[in-house]
């Protein structure tokens, strides 16, 4: 089986900074919360406290929110980014939120994401290779599995 890997993609964080993935990953491990619909934010929010704990424990880990919106014209993108910035006043959170405008099914295929009706939680290395993934709401068994993998990779 061939490992799934990010193909190079360029987007902007909600602070307006251009980001190219996986090139701009600065950490060995990157936890991505891939969402497709506005209501998916509730699922992302359920994971964020655990992700923040992981960042405190593993200095070589960073988490990101990656809303994959779909194709939109420039006006639509600017308008959506404006409204998202209004809803996220914290600069650090804006810097972790990378809105990506692309065909959703192409993006899911690239990372081997099989589910679109819930978020995908994807751990990738600095080169963009997928190391682990799960779907949906935070659950203790998922957190144990992810933390165990990170412990193993860090040793």
FENNOR-V844456 format. One record per pair of residues at least 6 apart in sequence whose ideal C-beta (glycine too) atoms are under 6 Angstrom apart, sorted by the first residue. I is the first residue (numbers start at 1). J is the second residue. Records with the same first field share a line. If there is no record, write none. Layout:
# FENNOR-V844456
I: J, J
This chain:
# FENNOR-V844456
3: 129
4: 111, 112, 130
5: 128, 129
6: 21, 22, 128
7: 110
9: 21
10: 20
11: 19, 98, 100
12: 18
13: 19, 95, 98
14: 84, 85, 94, 97
15: 94, 95
19: 98
22: 127, 128
25: 126
27: 60, 61, 62
28: 60, 126
29: 60, 61
30: 62, 124
31: 51, 63, 123
32: 64, 66, 122
33: 44, 65, 119, 121
34: 66, 120
35: 44, 67, 119
36: 68, 104, 116
40: 119
43: 119, 137
44: 65, 119
46: 137, 138
47: 138
50: 143
51: 63
54: 61
55: 61
58: 150
64: 96, 98
65: 96, 97
66: 98
67: 99
68: 100, 104, 107
69: 101
70: 104
72: 101
77: 101
88: 94
111: 130
113: 120
115: 135
118: 135, 136
120: 133, 135
121: 134
122: 130, 133
123: 131, 132
124: 130
125: 131
132: 149
134: 142
